[in-house]
Amino acid sequence: MEASAKNNDLIIERSSPTVVLPQYETPKDSIFLSSLEKMFPSMKRSIYFFERSDANVVDVIKQSLAKVLVHYYPLAGRLAKNSRGKLFVDCQKKLGVPFVEAMTDSEIESLGDSRLVNSDVLGKLVYSDPMEDMLEVAPLLTAQVTKFRCGGFILGVAISHHIADGVSAMNFMNAWAEIARGKPLSLVPCHDRAILKPRMPPQITGPYNEFVQISDVSNLMALYEEQQLVYKSFHFDAEKLATLKRMATKDEQVTSACTSFVALAAFLWRVRSMALKMKLHQQLKLHLIVNFRSRLTTPLPEGYFGNAVVSPCCLCTMGELIEEPISASVTRIKKAIESVTDNYVQSRIDYYDINPSERLPVSAFSISSWTRLEYGSTNFGWGEPRFGAGEPPRESCLFMKDGREKGIAVVLGLPLPAMNTFEKLVCDLNVV
């Protein structure tokens, strides 16, 4: 278990941002945004740790950015609204990508666990544009290269979640790295967002658990407001994951083996809910972030650049969750994931086209797995990076690769008293 890096003494000297534009002329069209993409208004920040560099590192990364933007040209554009108030990307209005060079006398290793960097430190390593909250002039991508005394560097990137999910963002980063190494693109991006347009008229075939309104009968909001929110990472090696899978499939309620993701998700949902001491009649939601690219009747093109995720939901009471065996939770999770079909996705698109998205209540829990993202391929010429991210939203949890043990690292935040309880429960797999 490791806590979020607290190196608030990190001193960074930044240059003024310069604007990087596509190296060549690019299309001036408008890029449609699906109704799913209005659910993701934030900039997603990530950092890539490189242990070595040379004198050309900034020039190589900056010049290759101009080249990769020729292929990923929407990132140089800006958001806009049409006459119906619907968002789109204006690719004629190319204001470019703010690029910052920075230096520090610190050592990279002083930052600690690269997977969990606190917001203060992340804010020094990733450039936030002052126009970020102004829709029509806010950049959709920023980049910062910070050189460290040890000879290493960190590439900090912020990308608008309006136009890219994790898979799309990683495809972009790896394409950028390929061009930096002088390689041709191994994956050509597809910018045809019209594939995910809503149907006319809408055909909503729910009801769905994710749209059920639940009340905070456990007074969790007060707990989150009154107590310090603490972020930590927990490491599940192959042996622990195998134990959880055995426990999850030991009775007749689960007729087939489950994945490590499903077993771990069921365990964490249970343990987090217990740590928060929810009342037995409290309704709970577990949202699972599912990539639907290959789940449609006509799969999305391999290089589809956009958001292609939905969040099917498990719904039950706290009493049901802790009284039933973990195998029952596994069955709920598997059914939720299997529910993501072509009709489900189309219905969700129709629903969000006419209904605003809402923030998850604190009794809900959202799990997103980044274990399959190929961030090891983001080699700009100085070796494979270590990947890092910021603290997830209070109701969210990230699964990340654990290279040391070939397992899964879990990153989440909880109010301090709940985190103390959570740590004890996580160490005892028998609580399930």
C-alpha positions as CSV (number, residue, x, y, z in Angstrom):
1,M,0.0,0.0,0.0
2,E,1.3,3.4,-0.9
3,A,-0.1,6.9,-0.3
4,S,-0.3,9.7,-2.8
5,A,3.1,11.4,-3.4
6,K,3.1,14.5,-1.1
7,N,6.1,16.3,-2.6
8,N,4.6,19.7,-2.5
9,D,8.1,21.2,-2.2
10,L,8.7,20.4,-5.9
11,I,9.8,23.6,-7.5
12,I,9.3,24.0,-11.2
13,E,10.5,26.7,-13.5
14,R,8.2,27.0,-16.5
15,S,8.7,28.8,-19.8
16,S,5.8,30.7,-21.3
17,P,3.6,28.4,-23.4
18,T,4.1,28.4,-27.1
19,V,1.4,27.2,-29.5
20,V,2.0,24.1,-31.6
21,L,-0.1,23.8,-34.8
22,P,-0.3,20.9,-37.3
23,Q,2.8,20.9,-39.5
24,Y,0.7,20.9,-42.7
25,E,-2.8,22.1,-43.7
26,T,-5.5,19.9,-42.3
27,P,-9.3,19.6,-42.9
28,K,-11.5,22.5,-41.7
29,D,-14.6,20.4,-41.1
30,S,-16.7,20.1,-38.0
31,I,-16.4,17.0,-35.9
32,F,-19.6,15.7,-34.4
33,L,-19.6,14.8,-30.7
34,S,-21.9,12.0,-29.6
35,S,-24.3,12.4,-26.7
36,L,-22.1,10.1,-24.6
37,E,-19.3,12.6,-24.8
38,K,-21.2,15.3,-23.0
39,M,-20.8,13.1,-19.9
40,F,-17.1,13.8,-19.8
41,P,-16.5,17.6,-19.4
42,S,-13.1,17.4,-17.7
43,M,-9.5,17.5,-18.9
44,K,-7.8,14.2,-18.1
45,R,-4.3,14.6,-16.9
46,S,-1.5,12.0,-17.1
47,I,2.2,11.9,-16.8
48,Y,4.9,9.8,-18.4
49,F,8.2,9.2,-16.5
50,F,11.3,8.7,-18.5
51,E,14.6,7.9,-16.7
52,R,16.9,9.4,-19.3
53,S,17.0,12.0,-22.0
54,D,19.4,14.1,-24.0
55,A,19.8,17.7,-25.1
56,N,17.3,17.3,-27.9
57,V,14.4,16.0,-25.9
58,V,12.2,19.1,-26.0
59,D,12.8,19.8,-29.7
60,V,12.0,16.2,-30.7
61,I,8.8,16.0,-28.7
62,K,7.7,19.5,-29.8
63,Q,8.4,18.9,-33.5
64,S,6.8,15.4,-33.5
65,L,3.7,17.0,-31.9
66,A,3.3,19.2,-34.9
67,K,3.6,16.2,-37.1
68,V,1.1,14.0,-35.2
69,L,-1.4,16.8,-35.1
70,V,-1.7,16.4,-38.9
71,H,-3.3,13.1,-38.3
72,Y,-5.1,14.0,-35.0
73,Y,-6.1,17.5,-36.2
74,P,-9.3,17.8,-34.0
75,L,-7.0,18.2,-31.0
76,A,-5.7,21.5,-32.4
77,G,-9.3,22.8,-32.8
78,R,-11.8,24.1,-30.2
79,L,-15.2,23.1,-29.0
80,A,-18.3,25.0,-30.2
81,K,-22.1,24.7,-30.1
82,N,-24.4,24.5,-33.0
83,S,-27.9,26.2,-33.3
84,R,-29.4,23.4,-31.2
85,G,-26.9,23.8,-28.5
86,K,-25.1,20.6,-29.3
87,L,-21.3,20.4,-28.9
88,F,-18.9,19.8,-31.8
89,V,-15.3,20.3,-32.6
90,D,-14.6,23.3,-34.8
91,C,-11.6,22.3,-36.8
92,Q,-11.5,25.5,-38.8
93,K,-10.8,27.4,-35.6
94,K,-7.3,26.0,-35.1
95,L,-5.9,27.7,-32.0
96,G,-3.3,24.9,-31.5
97,V,-1.8,23.1,-28.5
98,P,-0.1,25.1,-25.7
99,F,3.4,23.6,-25.2
100,V,5.5,24.3,-22.1
101,E,9.1,23.6,-21.3
102,A,10.0,23.3,-17.6
103,M,13.0,22.4,-15.4
104,T,13.5,21.4,-11.8
105,D,16.5,20.6,-9.5
106,S,14.5,17.6,-8.0
107,E,15.0,13.9,-8.8
108,I,12.3,12.0,-10.4
109,E,12.4,9.3,-7.8
110,S,11.5,11.9,-5.1
111,L,8.0,11.8,-6.5
112,G,7.4,8.3,-5.2
113,D,4.6,6.1,-6.7
114,S,4.2,7.2,-10.2
115,R,0.6,5.8,-10.4
116,L,-0.7,8.1,-7.7
117,V,0.5,11.7,-7.8
118,N,-1.5,14.3,-5.7
119,S,-3.2,17.2,-7.3
120,D,-0.7,19.8,-6.2
121,V,2.3,17.9,-7.7
122,L,0.3,17.0,-10.9
123,G,-0.6,20.6,-11.4
124,K,3.1,21.5,-11.6
125,L,3.9,18.7,-14.1
126,V,0.8,19.2,-16.3
127,Y,0.1,22.6,-17.8
128,S,-3.4,24.0,-17.2
129,D,-4.4,26.7,-19.6
130,P,-6.0,29.8,-17.9
131,M,-8.8,29.6,-20.6
132,E,-9.6,26.0,-19.6
133,D,-13.1,26.9,-18.4
134,M,-14.0,29.0,-21.4
135,L,-15.6,26.6,-23.8
136,E,-14.9,28.1,-27.2
137,V,-11.3,29.0,-26.6
138,A,-10.2,26.3,-24.2
139,P,-7.5,24.0,-25.6
140,L,-8.3,20.4,-26.1
141,L,-4.8,19.3,-25.5
142,T,-1.8,20.7,-23.5
143,A,1.7,19.4,-23.2
144,Q,4.6,20.0,-20.8
145,V,8.1,18.6,-20.8
146,T,9.8,18.8,-17.4
147,K,13.5,18.1,-17.2
148,F,14.9,16.8,-13.9
149,R,18.4,17.1,-12.4
150,C,18.9,13.3,-12.7
151,G,18.7,13.5,-16.5
152,G,15.2,12.1,-16.7
153,F,12.1,14.0,-17.8
154,I,8.4,13.8,-17.4
155,L,5.9,14.5,-20.2
156,G,2.7,15.9,-18.7
157,V,-0.4,15.9,-20.9
158,A,-4.0,17.1,-20.4
159,I,-6.5,16.0,-23.0
160,S,-10.2,16.8,-23.2
161,H,-12.4,13.9,-22.1
162,H,-15.0,15.4,-24.4
163,I,-13.2,14.0,-27.4
164,A,-11.1,11.0,-26.3
165,D,-11.5,8.1,-23.9
166,G,-8.5,6.2,-22.5
167,V,-8.1,4.0,-25.6
168,S,-8.2,7.0,-27.9
169,A,-5.9,9.1,-25.8
170,M,-3.4,6.2,-25.6
171,N,-3.6,5.6,-29.4
172,F,-2.7,9.3,-29.8
173,M,0.2,9.2,-27.4
174,N,1.6,6.1,-29.1
175,A,1.3,7.7,-32.5
176,W,3.1,10.8,-31.2
177,A,5.9,8.6,-29.9
178,E,6.1,6.6,-33.2
179,I,6.6,9.8,-35.1
180,A,9.2,11.0,-32.6
181,R,11.2,7.8,-33.3
182,G,10.9,8.4,-37.1
183,K,8.4,5.6,-37.6
184,P,5.2,5.6,-39.7
185,L,1.9,5.4,-37.9
186,S,0.9,1.8,-37.1
187,L,-2.7,2.9,-36.6
188,V,-4.5,5.6,-38.7
189,P,-7.1,7.5,-36.7
190,C,-10.8,7.5,-37.8
191,H,-12.6,10.8,-37.1
192,D,-16.1,9.7,-38.3
193,R,-18.1,10.4,-35.2
194,A,-21.4,10.2,-37.1
195,I,-21.4,6.4,-36.4
196,L,-22.7,7.2,-32.9
197,K,-25.4,9.6,-33.8
198,P,-28.7,9.3,-31.9
199,R,-31.7,7.7,-33.6
200,M,-34.7,9.7,-34.8
201,P,-37.0,9.3,-33.1
202,P,-35.2,8.1,-29.9
203,Q,-35.6,4.4,-29.0
204,I,-34.9,4.1,-25.3
205,T,-35.4,0.5,-24.3
206,G,-34.6,0.6,-20.6
207,P,-35.2,0.8,-17.7
208,Y,-31.6,0.7,-16.7
209,N,-30.1,0.5,-13.2
210,E,-27.8,3.4,-13.9
211,F,-30.7,5.8,-14.2
212,V,-32.4,4.9,-10.9
213,Q,-32.3,7.8,-8.4
214,I,-30.9,6.8,-5.0
215,S,-31.0,8.8,-1.7
216,D,-28.1,9.3,0.7
217,V,-29.7,7.7,3.7
218,S,-26.3,6.9,5.2
219,N,-25.4,10.6,5.4
220,L,-22.2,9.9,3.3
221,M,-22.1,13.4,1.9
222,A,-21.5,14.9,5.4
223,L,-18.7,12.3,5.9
224,Y,-16.9,13.4,2.7
225,E,-17.3,17.1,3.5
226,E,-16.2,16.8,7.2
227,Q,-13.3,14.4,6.9
228,Q,-10.0,14.6,5.0
229,L,-10.1,12.7,1.7
230,V,-7.1,10.3,1.5
231,Y,-5.8,8.6,-1.6
232,K,-3.8,5.4,-1.6
233,S,-2.8,2.6,-3.9
234,F,-3.2,-1.1,-3.1
235,H,-1.3,-3.9,-4.9
236,F,-2.9,-7.2,-5.7
237,D,-0.3,-9.7,-7.0
238,A,-1.1,-12.8,-9.0
239,E,-1.5,-15.0,-5.9
240,K,-4.0,-12.6,-4.3
241,L,-6.0,-12.4,-7.6
242,A,-6.0,-16.2,-7.9
243,T,-7.3,-16.5,-4.3
244,L,-10.1,-14.0,-5.0
245,K,-11.1,-15.8,-8.2
246,R,-11.3,-19.2,-6.4
247,M,-13.5,-17.6,-3.6
248,A,-15.7,-16.0,-6.2
249,T,-16.4,-19.2,-8.0
250,K,-16.6,-21.7,-5.1
251,D,-20.4,-22.3,-5.2
252,E,-23.0,-23.0,-7.8
253,Q,-24.1,-19.4,-8.3
254,V,-21.2,-18.9,-10.7
255,T,-21.0,-21.6,-13.4
256,S,-17.9,-20.4,-15.2
257,A,-14.6,-18.9,-14.2
258,C,-14.5,-15.1,-13.8
259,T,-11.8,-12.7,-14.8
260,S,-9.4,-11.0,-12.4
261,F,-11.2,-7.8,-13.1
262,V,-14.6,-9.1,-12.1
263,A,-13.4,-10.9,-9.0
264,L,-11.5,-7.8,-7.8
265,A,-14.3,-5.5,-8.6
266,A,-16.7,-7.6,-6.5
267,F,-14.3,-7.7,-3.6
268,L,-13.6,-3.9,-3.6
269,W,-17.3,-3.0,-4.0
270,R,-18.0,-5.0,-0.8
271,V,-15.0,-3.8,1.2
272,R,-15.5,-0.1,0.2
273,S,-19.1,-0.2,1.2
274,M,-18.3,-1.8,4.5
275,A,-15.5,0.8,5.2
276,L,-18.1,3.6,4.7
277,K,-20.4,1.9,7.2
278,M,-23.5,2.3,5.0
279,K,-26.9,1.5,6.4
280,L,-28.4,-1.8,5.5
281,H,-31.2,-0.2,3.5
282,Q,-28.9,2.1,1.6
283,Q,-29.1,1.6,-2.1
284,L,-25.8,1.1,-3.8
285,K,-24.6,1.4,-7.4
286,L,-21.6,-0.1,-9.0
287,H,-20.7,1.4,-12.4
288,L,-18.3,-0.5,-14.6
289,I,-16.6,1.4,-17.4
290,V,-16.9,-0.8,-20.5
291,N,-15.3,-0.3,-23.9
292,F,-17.9,-1.1,-26.5
293,R,-15.8,-0.8,-29.7
294,S,-16.0,-4.5,-30.5
295,R,-19.5,-5.0,-29.0
296,L,-21.5,-3.3,-31.7
297,T,-23.2,-5.2,-34.5
298,T,-20.9,-3.3,-36.8
299,P,-17.7,-2.8,-34.7
300,L,-16.2,0.6,-34.7
301,P,-13.1,1.1,-36.9
302,E,-9.9,0.0,-35.1
303,G,-8.6,3.6,-35.1
304,Y,-11.8,5.2,-33.9
305,F,-10.9,8.4,-32.1
306,G,-13.5,9.4,-29.6
307,N,-15.3,8.1,-26.6
308,A,-16.6,4.6,-26.9
309,V,-17.4,3.6,-23.3
310,V,-20.6,3.2,-21.3
311,S,-21.1,2.4,-17.7
312,P,-23.5,-0.5,-17.0
313,C,-24.6,-0.6,-13.4
314,C,-25.3,-3.1,-10.6
315,L,-27.9,-2.0,-8.1
316,C,-28.7,-3.5,-4.7
317,T,-29.0,-2.6,-1.0
318,M,-26.1,-2.7,1.4
319,G,-27.9,-5.5,3.2
320,E,-28.1,-7.6,0.1
321,L,-24.4,-6.9,-0.8
322,I,-22.9,-8.0,2.5
323,E,-25.4,-10.9,3.2
324,E,-25.0,-12.6,-0.2
325,P,-21.8,-14.5,-1.0
326,I,-19.3,-12.8,-3.2
327,S,-20.2,-15.2,-6.0
328,A,-23.6,-13.4,-6.2
329,S,-21.8,-10.0,-6.6
330,V,-19.7,-11.6,-9.3
331,T,-22.9,-12.8,-11.1
332,R,-24.3,-9.2,-10.9
333,I,-21.1,-7.7,-12.4
334,K,-20.9,-10.3,-15.2
335,K,-24.5,-9.7,-16.2
336,A,-24.0,-6.0,-16.2
337,I,-20.9,-6.3,-18.5
338,E,-22.7,-8.8,-20.8
339,S,-25.6,-6.4,-21.1
340,V,-23.5,-4.0,-23.2
341,T,-24.9,-4.9,-26.7
342,D,-25.5,-2.9,-29.8
343,N,-29.0,-2.1,-28.7
344,Y,-27.9,-1.1,-25.2
345,V,-25.3,1.4,-26.6
346,Q,-27.7,2.9,-29.1
347,S,-30.4,3.3,-26.3
348,R,-27.8,5.0,-24.1
349,I,-26.9,7.4,-26.8
350,D,-30.6,8.2,-27.4
351,Y,-31.1,8.7,-23.6
352,Y,-28.3,11.1,-23.1
353,D,-29.3,13.1,-26.2
354,I,-32.4,14.2,-24.4
355,N,-31.4,13.9,-20.7
356,P,-28.6,15.6,-18.9
357,S,-25.9,13.5,-17.2
358,E,-25.7,13.7,-13.4
359,R,-22.7,13.3,-11.1
360,L,-22.7,10.0,-9.3
361,P,-23.8,10.0,-5.6
362,V,-21.2,9.1,-3.0
363,S,-23.0,5.8,-2.4
364,A,-22.2,4.9,-6.0
365,F,-18.8,3.3,-6.9
366,S,-17.3,3.5,-10.4
367,I,-14.5,1.2,-11.5
368,S,-12.3,1.8,-14.6
369,S,-9.6,-0.5,-15.7
370,W,-6.5,0.9,-17.4
371,T,-4.6,-2.4,-17.3
372,R,-5.0,-3.0,-21.1
373,L,-3.8,0.5,-22.1
374,E,-0.5,0.2,-24.0
375,Y,1.3,3.0,-22.2
376,G,4.5,1.0,-22.4
377,S,4.5,1.8,-26.1
378,T,4.8,5.5,-25.5
379,N,8.6,5.4,-26.3
380,F,9.8,8.7,-27.7
381,G,13.3,7.4,-28.2
382,W,14.4,7.3,-24.5
383,G,12.9,4.0,-23.5
384,E,9.5,2.9,-22.1
385,P,8.0,5.2,-19.5
386,R,6.4,4.6,-16.2
387,F,2.8,5.9,-16.4
388,G,1.1,8.1,-13.8
389,A,-2.3,9.7,-13.3
390,G,-3.9,12.0,-10.8
391,E,-6.2,11.3,-8.0
392,P,-9.5,9.9,-9.3
393,P,-12.9,11.4,-8.5
394,R,-14.1,10.6,-5.0
395,E,-16.6,7.9,-6.2
396,S,-14.1,6.3,-8.7
397,C,-11.4,3.7,-8.6
398,L,-8.7,2.9,-11.1
399,F,-7.2,-0.5,-11.9
400,M,-3.6,0.0,-13.2
401,K,-0.9,-2.4,-14.2
402,D,1.4,-3.5,-11.4
403,G,4.7,-4.3,-13.3
404,R,6.6,-5.3,-10.2
405,E,4.3,-8.2,-9.4
406,K,2.4,-8.7,-12.7
407,G,-0.8,-8.0,-10.8
408,I,-3.1,-5.0,-10.5
409,A,-2.6,-1.8,-8.6
410,V,-5.9,-0.2,-7.3
411,V,-6.0,3.5,-6.8
412,L,-8.9,5.2,-4.9
413,G,-9.7,7.8,-2.3
414,L,-11.8,7.7,0.9
415,P,-12.5,9.9,3.9
416,L,-9.7,9.2,6.5
417,P,-11.7,7.0,9.0
418,A,-13.1,4.9,6.1
419,M,-9.6,4.6,4.6
420,N,-8.3,3.3,7.9
421,T,-11.0,0.6,8.0
422,F,-10.6,-0.1,4.3
423,E,-6.9,-0.9,4.7
424,K,-7.6,-3.4,7.4
425,L,-10.4,-5.1,5.4
426,V,-8.3,-5.3,2.2
427,C,-5.6,-7.2,4.1
428,D,-8.2,-9.8,5.1
429,L,-9.6,-11.6,2.1
430,N,-11.8,-13.7,4.3
431,V,-14.2,-10.7,4.8
432,V,-15.9,-11.8,1.7
